[in-house]
Amino acid sequence: QAMRQLLNLTQKTCVEEYVKDFEEARYTEAVHNPELDETFFVSQFIKGLKSEIQGHVLSQLPGSVNKAAVLA
């Protein structure tokens, strides 16, 4: 269930709220599945952003969720 929540998470309001929700889902999933790497989480974070933001963040090739959040 934690993985499903993370995979289905999308930005509905502001970026700050999405970052908060994503970090909560990320923490829950990391507890159950510690072998997931930062690349997985970065790609899921970007995938959940609103479409008008995704391209701008993706073009900068962020190496961490924190960097992707700052770019968003």
Biopython code that builds the backbone (N, CA, C, O; Angstrom):
import numpy as np
from Bio.PDB.StructureBuilder import StructureBuilder

atoms = [
    (1, "GLN", "N", (0.819, -1.188, 0.000)),
    (1, "GLN", "CA", (0.000, 0.000, 0.000)),
    (1, "GLN", "C", (0.870, 1.263, 0.000)),
    (1, "GLN", "O", (0.523, 2.255, -0.641)),
    (2, "ALA", "N", (1.984, 1.226, 0.708)),
    (2, "ALA", "CA", (2.875, 2.392, 0.733)),
    (2, "ALA", "C", (3.419, 2.694, -0.657)),
    (2, "ALA", "O", (3.521, 3.855, -1.052)),
    (3, "MET", "N", (3.770, 1.639, -1.400)),
    (3, "MET", "CA", (4.285, 1.838, -2.762)),
    (3, "MET", "C", (3.191, 2.413, -3.656)),
    (3, "MET", "O", (3.461, 3.319, -4.444)),
    (4, "ARG", "N", (1.986, 1.916, -3.554)),
    (4, "ARG", "CA", (0.883, 2.423, -4.369)),
    (4, "ARG", "C", (0.642, 3.901, -4.080)),
    (4, "ARG", "O", (0.403, 4.688, -4.996)),
    (5, "GLN", "N", (0.704, 4.268, -2.815)),
    (5, "GLN", "CA", (0.505, 5.672, -2.441)),
    (5, "GLN", "C", (1.582, 6.548, -3.084)),
    (5, "GLN", "O", (1.282, 7.615, -3.619)),
    (6, "LEU", "N", (2.825, 6.097, -3.029)),
    (6, "LEU", "CA", (3.921, 6.863, -3.608)),
    (6, "LEU", "C", (3.776, 6.965, -5.128)),
    (6, "LEU", "O", (3.960, 8.041, -5.697)),
    (7, "LEU", "N", (3.449, 5.858, -5.782)),
    (7, "LEU", "CA", (3.347, 5.844, -7.240)),
    (7, "LEU", "C", (2.173, 6.676, -7.752)),
    (7, "LEU", "O", (2.223, 7.186, -8.871)),
    (8, "ASN", "N", (1.132, 6.818, -6.958)),
    (8, "ASN", "CA", (-0.060, 7.549, -7.387)),
    (8, "ASN", "C", (-0.103, 8.991, -6.899)),
    (8, "ASN", "O", (-1.057, 9.711, -7.191)),
    (9, "LEU", "N", (0.900, 9.415, -6.173)),
    (9, "LEU", "CA", (0.915, 10.765, -5.618)),
    (9, "LEU", "C", (1.135, 11.798, -6.715)),
    (9, "LEU", "O", (2.052, 11.667, -7.526)),
    (10, "THR", "N", (0.294, 12.820, -6.737)),
    (10, "THR", "CA", (0.442, 13.910, -7.707)),
    (10, "THR", "C", (0.256, 15.255, -7.012)),
    (10, "THR", "O", (-0.377, 15.357, -5.960)),
    (11, "GLN", "N", (0.818, 16.262, -7.624)),
    (11, "GLN", "CA", (0.686, 17.619, -7.106)),
    (11, "GLN", "C", (-0.715, 18.125, -7.420)),
    (11, "GLN", "O", (-1.126, 18.154, -8.580)),
    (12, "LYS", "N", (-1.439, 18.520, -6.392)),
    (12, "LYS", "CA", (-2.791, 19.033, -6.576)),
    (12, "LYS", "C", (-2.886, 20.522, -6.289)),
    (12, "LYS", "O", (-3.734, 21.218, -6.847)),
    (13, "THR", "N", (-2.010, 21.005, -5.416)),
    (13, "THR", "CA", (-2.031, 22.427, -5.051)),
    (13, "THR", "C", (-0.633, 23.004, -5.275)),
    (13, "THR", "O", (-0.071, 22.877, -6.363)),
    (14, "CYS", "N", (-0.091, 23.620, -4.270)),
    (14, "CYS", "CA", (1.225, 24.248, -4.390)),
    (14, "CYS", "C", (2.348, 23.208, -4.279)),
    (14, "CYS", "O", (2.146, 22.098, -3.787)),
    (15, "VAL", "N", (3.516, 23.597, -4.745)),
    (15, "VAL", "CA", (4.682, 22.715, -4.713)),
    (15, "VAL", "C", (5.035, 22.348, -3.274)),
    (15, "VAL", "O", (5.377, 21.198, -2.999)),
    (16, "GLU", "N", (4.959, 23.288, -2.375)),
    (16, "GLU", "CA", (5.327, 23.034, -0.983)),
    (16, "GLU", "C", (4.479, 21.917, -0.379)),
    (16, "GLU", "O", (4.997, 21.058, 0.335)),
    (17, "GLU", "N", (3.191, 21.927, -0.661)),
    (17, "GLU", "CA", (2.300, 20.882, -0.143)),
    (17, "GLU", "C", (2.635, 19.527, -0.771)),
    (17, "GLU", "O", (2.611, 18.501, -0.091)),
    (18, "TYR", "N", (2.944, 19.528, -2.058)),
    (18, "TYR", "CA", (3.331, 18.290, -2.738)),
    (18, "TYR", "C", (4.632, 17.735, -2.153)),
    (18, "TYR", "O", (4.749, 16.530, -1.934)),
    (19, "VAL", "N", (5.599, 18.604, -1.902)),
    (19, "VAL", "CA", (6.874, 18.164, -1.311)),
    (19, "VAL", "C", (6.622, 17.515, 0.045)),
    (19, "VAL", "O", (7.188, 16.463, 0.344)),
    (20, "LYS", "N", (5.787, 18.126, 0.857)),
    (20, "LYS", "CA", (5.463, 17.575, 2.182)),
    (20, "LYS", "C", (4.823, 16.193, 2.035)),
    (20, "LYS", "O", (5.231, 15.244, 2.704)),
    (21, "ASP", "N", (3.832, 16.082, 1.170)),
    (21, "ASP", "CA", (3.152, 14.798, 0.963)),
    (21, "ASP", "C", (4.112, 13.751, 0.400)),
    (21, "ASP", "O", (4.075, 12.587, 0.799)),
    (22, "PHE", "N", (4.975, 14.172, -0.532)),
    (22, "PHE", "CA", (5.918, 13.234, -1.145)),
    (22, "PHE", "C", (6.907, 12.725, -0.105)),
    (22, "PHE", "O", (7.184, 11.526, -0.056)),
    (23, "GLU", "N", (7.438, 13.603, 0.718)),
    (23, "GLU", "CA", (8.406, 13.190, 1.734)),
    (23, "GLU", "C", (7.785, 12.211, 2.732)),
    (23, "GLU", "O", (8.450, 11.272, 3.170)),
    (24, "GLU", "N", (6.531, 12.422, 3.092)),
    (24, "GLU", "CA", (5.846, 11.485, 3.986)),
    (24, "GLU", "C", (5.715, 10.115, 3.322)),
    (24, "GLU", "O", (5.998, 9.092, 3.944)),
    (25, "ALA", "N", (5.287, 10.098, 2.059)),
    (25, "ALA", "CA", (5.127, 8.842, 1.323)),
    (25, "ALA", "C", (6.482, 8.176, 1.103)),
    (25, "ALA", "O", (6.601, 6.953, 1.188)),
    (26, "ARG", "N", (7.494, 8.979, 0.823)),
    (26, "ARG", "CA", (8.847, 8.447, 0.610)),
    (26, "ARG", "C", (9.371, 7.772, 1.881)),
    (26, "ARG", "O", (9.927, 6.675, 1.821)),
    (27, "TYR", "N", (9.195, 8.411, 2.996)),
    (27, "TYR", "CA", (9.667, 7.855, 4.257)),
    (27, "TYR", "C", (8.976, 6.522, 4.541)),
    (27, "TYR", "O", (9.626, 5.543, 4.905)),
    (28, "THR", "N", (7.662, 6.494, 4.374)),
    (28, "THR", "CA", (6.902, 5.268, 4.615)),
    (28, "THR", "C", (7.385, 4.150, 3.710)),
    (28, "THR", "O", (7.557, 3.020, 4.167)),
    (29, "GLU", "N", (7.607, 4.441, 2.445)),
    (29, "GLU", "CA", (8.063, 3.408, 1.513)),
    (29, "GLU", "C", (9.494, 2.982, 1.816)),
    (29, "GLU", "O", (9.812, 1.797, 1.717)),
    (30, "ALA", "N", (10.352, 3.911, 2.179)),
    (30, "ALA", "CA", (11.753, 3.580, 2.469)),
    (30, "ALA", "C", (11.868, 2.651, 3.676)),
    (30, "ALA", "O", (12.781, 1.828, 3.738)),
    (31, "VAL", "N", (10.963, 2.776, 4.622)),
    (31, "VAL", "CA", (10.966, 1.884, 5.787)),
    (31, "VAL", "C", (10.701, 0.449, 5.338)),
    (31, "VAL", "O", (11.321, -0.490, 5.836)),
    (32, "HIS", "N", (9.774, 0.287, 4.392)),
    (32, "HIS", "CA", (9.396, -1.045, 3.919)),
    (32, "HIS", "C", (10.309, -1.569, 2.818)),
    (32, "HIS", "O", (10.394, -2.779, 2.607)),
    (33, "ASN", "N", (10.981, -0.682, 2.124)),
    (33, "ASN", "CA", (11.758, -1.075, 0.954)),
    (33, "ASN", "C", (13.058, -0.255, 0.904)),
    (33, "ASN", "O", (13.194, 0.622, 0.050)),
    (34, "PRO", "N", (14.008, -0.526, 1.801)),
    (34, "PRO", "CA", (15.198, 0.315, 1.938)),
    (34, "PRO", "C", (16.163, 0.274, 0.756)),
    (34, "PRO", "O", (17.057, 1.116, 0.674)),
    (35, "GLU", "N", (16.008, -0.678, -0.159)),
    (35, "GLU", "CA", (16.934, -0.754, -1.287)),
    (35, "GLU", "C", (16.595, 0.210, -2.428)),
    (35, "GLU", "O", (17.356, 0.311, -3.390)),
    (36, "LEU", "N", (15.469, 0.914, -2.337)),
    (36, "LEU", "CA", (15.147, 1.907, -3.372)),
    (36, "LEU", "C", (16.161, 3.043, -3.311)),
    (36, "LEU", "O", (16.509, 3.523, -2.232)),
    (37, "ASP", "N", (16.630, 3.467, -4.483)),
    (37, "ASP", "CA", (17.668, 4.502, -4.512)),
    (37, "ASP", "C", (17.093, 5.877, -4.832)),
    (37, "ASP", "O", (15.909, 6.021, -5.139)),
    (38, "GLU", "N", (17.947, 6.867, -4.752)),
    (38, "GLU", "CA", (17.550, 8.254, -4.952)),
    (38, "GLU", "C", (17.016, 8.486, -6.365)),
    (38, "GLU", "O", (16.104, 9.290, -6.553)),
    (39, "THR", "N", (17.567, 7.801, -7.348)),
    (39, "THR", "CA", (17.100, 7.953, -8.732)),
    (39, "THR", "C", (15.626, 7.592, -8.845)),
    (39, "THR", "O", (14.867, 8.289, -9.517)),
    (40, "PHE", "N", (15.221, 6.519, -8.198)),
    (40, "PHE", "CA", (13.811, 6.121, -8.205)),
    (40, "PHE", "C", (12.945, 7.234, -7.616)),
    (40, "PHE", "O", (11.933, 7.616, -8.204)),
    (41, "PHE", "N", (13.345, 7.749, -6.462)),
    (41, "PHE", "CA", (12.541, 8.773, -5.801)),
    (41, "PHE", "C", (12.510, 10.076, -6.604)),
    (41, "PHE", "O", (11.475, 10.740, -6.653)),
    (42, "VAL", "N", (13.618, 10.447, -7.226)),
    (42, "VAL", "CA", (13.641, 11.662, -8.057)),
    (42, "VAL", "C", (12.669, 11.505, -9.220)),
    (42, "VAL", "O", (11.887, 12.413, -9.499)),
    (43, "SER", "N", (12.712, 10.369, -9.895)),
    (43, "SER", "CA", (11.828, 10.171, -11.046)),
    (43, "SER", "C", (10.364, 10.176, -10.618)),
    (43, "SER", "O", (9.522, 10.732, -11.324)),
    (44, "GLN", "N", (10.046, 9.568, -9.477)),
    (44, "GLN", "CA", (8.668, 9.575, -8.988)),
    (44, "GLN", "C", (8.236, 10.981, -8.581)),
    (44, "GLN", "O", (7.090, 11.368, -8.809)),
    (45, "PHE", "N", (9.138, 11.737, -7.985)),
    (45, "PHE", "CA", (8.822, 13.106, -7.592)),
    (45, "PHE", "C", (8.476, 13.934, -8.824)),
    (45, "PHE", "O", (7.460, 14.629, -8.840)),
    (46, "ILE", "N", (9.309, 13.863, -9.846)),
    (46, "ILE", "CA", (9.084, 14.645, -11.065)),
    (46, "ILE", "C", (7.803, 14.195, -11.753)),
    (46, "ILE", "O", (7.030, 15.027, -12.227)),
    (47, "LYS", "N", (7.571, 12.894, -11.812)),
    (47, "LYS", "CA", (6.373, 12.351, -12.447)),
    (47, "LYS", "C", (5.097, 12.891, -11.802)),
    (47, "LYS", "O", (4.086, 13.063, -12.483)),
    (48, "GLY", "N", (5.136, 13.157, -10.511)),
    (48, "GLY", "CA", (3.960, 13.639, -9.805)),
    (48, "GLY", "C", (3.716, 15.136, -9.882)),
    (48, "GLY", "O", (2.648, 15.615, -9.503)),
    (49, "LEU", "N", (4.700, 15.872, -10.369)),
    (49, "LEU", "CA", (4.529, 17.326, -10.508)),
    (49, "LEU", "C", (3.502, 17.652, -11.584)),
    (49, "LEU", "O", (3.245, 16.844, -12.476)),
    (50, "LYS", "N", (2.927, 18.828, -11.494)),
    (50, "LYS", "CA", (2.026, 19.295, -12.550)),
    (50, "LYS", "C", (2.802, 19.339, -13.857)),
    (50, "LYS", "O", (3.999, 19.626, -13.869)),
    (51, "SER", "N", (2.118, 19.056, -14.951)),
    (51, "SER", "CA", (2.782, 18.925, -16.255)),
    (51, "SER", "C", (3.544, 20.185, -16.658)),
    (51, "SER", "O", (4.587, 20.089, -17.305)),
    (52, "GLU", "N", (3.048, 21.350, -16.292)),
    (52, "GLU", "CA", (3.726, 22.591, -16.682)),
    (52, "GLU", "C", (5.036, 22.810, -15.930)),
    (52, "GLU", "O", (5.830, 23.666, -16.320)),
    (53, "ILE", "N", (5.274, 22.058, -14.870)),
    (53, "ILE", "CA", (6.507, 22.176, -14.083)),
    (53, "ILE", "C", (7.488, 21.057, -14.419)),
    (53, "ILE", "O", (8.701, 21.259, -14.360)),
    (54, "GLN", "N", (6.975, 19.884, -14.770)),
    (54, "GLN", "CA", (7.811, 18.702, -14.990)),
    (54, "GLN", "C", (8.992, 18.958, -15.921)),
    (54, "GLN", "O", (10.129, 18.641, -15.573)),
    (55, "GLY", "N", (8.746, 19.518, -17.079)),
    (55, "GLY", "CA", (9.803, 19.718, -18.073)),
    (55, "GLY", "C", (10.920, 20.607, -17.580)),
    (55, "GLY", "O", (12.095, 20.346, -17.838)),
    (56, "HIS", "N", (10.556, 21.655, -16.872)),
    (56, "HIS", "CA", (11.571, 22.581, -16.346)),
    (56, "HIS", "C", (12.485, 21.887, -15.343)),
    (56, "HIS", "O", (13.699, 22.087, -15.355)),
    (57, "VAL", "N", (11.897, 21.078, -14.481)),
    (57, "VAL", "CA", (12.682, 20.366, -13.474)),
    (57, "VAL", "C", (13.515, 19.274, -14.136)),
    (57, "VAL", "O", (14.706, 19.144, -13.856)),
    (58, "LEU", "N", (12.898, 18.497, -15.003)),
    (58, "LEU", "CA", (13.586, 17.389, -15.661)),
    (58, "LEU", "C", (14.771, 17.865, -16.496)),
    (58, "LEU", "O", (15.797, 17.187, -16.550)),
    (59, "SER", "N", (14.647, 19.010, -17.140)),
    (59, "SER", "CA", (15.732, 19.515, -17.996)),
    (59, "SER", "C", (16.995, 19.851, -17.204)),
    (59, "SER", "O", (18.079, 19.931, -17.781)),
    (60, "GLN", "N", (16.870, 20.048, -15.903)),
    (60, "GLN", "CA", (18.024, 20.371, -15.060)),
    (60, "GLN", "C", (18.720, 19.123, -14.506)),
    (60, "GLN", "O", (19.755, 19.227, -13.848)),
    (61, "LEU", "N", (18.141, 17.930, -14.777)),
    (61, "LEU", "CA", (18.705, 16.649, -14.336)),
    (61, "LEU", "C", (19.062, 16.641, -12.843)),
    (61, "LEU", "O", (20.219, 16.425, -12.483)),
    (62, "PRO", "N", (18.079, 16.873, -11.989)),
    (62, "PRO", "CA", (18.388, 16.896, -10.554)),
    (62, "PRO", "C", (18.837, 15.524, -10.066)),
    (62, "PRO", "O", (18.296, 14.500, -10.485)),
    (63, "GLY", "N", (19.819, 15.510, -9.189)),
    (63, "GLY", "CA", (20.355, 14.261, -8.655)),
    (63, "GLY", "C", (19.747, 13.856, -7.331)),
    (63, "GLY", "O", (20.059, 12.792, -6.796)),
    (64, "SER", "N", (18.881, 14.701, -6.801)),
    (64, "SER", "CA", (18.244, 14.378, -5.531)),
    (64, "SER", "C", (16.835, 14.963, -5.514)),
    (64, "SER", "O", (16.516, 15.877, -6.273)),
    (65, "VAL", "N", (16.009, 14.422, -4.642)),
    (65, "VAL", "CA", (14.659, 14.946, -4.487)),
    (65, "VAL", "C", (14.727, 16.380, -3.961)),
    (65, "VAL", "O", (13.929, 17.225, -4.365)),
    (66, "ASN", "N", (15.666, 16.654, -3.072)),
    (66, "ASN", "CA", (15.804, 18.018, -2.546)),
    (66, "ASN", "C", (16.091, 19.013, -3.669)),
    (66, "ASN", "O", (15.505, 20.096, -3.709)),
    (67, "LYS", "N", (16.983, 18.649, -4.571)),
    (67, "LYS", "CA", (17.323, 19.523, -5.700)),
    (67, "LYS", "C", (16.094, 19.703, -6.609)),
    (67, "LYS", "O", (15.809, 20.813, -7.058)),
    (68, "ALA", "N", (15.385, 18.625, -6.870)),
    (68, "ALA", "CA", (14.187, 18.679, -7.711)),
    (68, "ALA", "C", (13.131, 19.578, -7.065)),
    (68, "ALA", "O", (12.450, 20.334, -7.757)),
    (69, "ALA", "N", (12.997, 19.496, -5.759)),
    (69, "ALA", "CA", (12.030, 20.327, -5.041)),
    (69, "ALA", "C", (12.389, 21.798, -5.138)),
    (69, "ALA", "O", (11.512, 22.642, -5.321)),
    (70, "VAL", "N", (13.664, 22.110, -5.017)),
    (70, "VAL", "CA", (14.114, 23.504, -5.139)),
    (70, "VAL", "C", (13.834, 24.023, -6.550)),
    (70, "VAL", "O", (13.369, 25.150, -6.721)),
    (71, "LEU", "N", (14.119, 23.199, -7.555)),
    (71, "LEU", "CA", (13.882, 23.599, -8.940)),
    (71, "LEU", "C", (12.388, 23.798, -9.229)),
    (71, "LEU", "O", (12.009, 24.684, -9.996)),
    (72, "ALA", "N", (11.553, 22.969, -8.610)),
    (72, "ALA", "CA", (10.111, 23.087, -8.821)),
    (72, "ALA", "C", (9.591, 24.395, -8.238)),
    (72, "ALA", "O", (8.394, 24.674, -8.319)),
]
sb = StructureBuilder()
sb.init_structure("model")
sb.init_model(0)
sb.init_chain("A")
sb.init_seg("    ")
for serial, (resi, resn, name, xyz) in enumerate(atoms, 1):
    if name == "N":
        sb.init_residue(resn, " ", resi, " ")
    sb.init_atom(name, np.array(xyz, "f"), 0.0, 1.0, " ", f" {name:<3s}", serial, name[0])
structure = sb.get_structure()
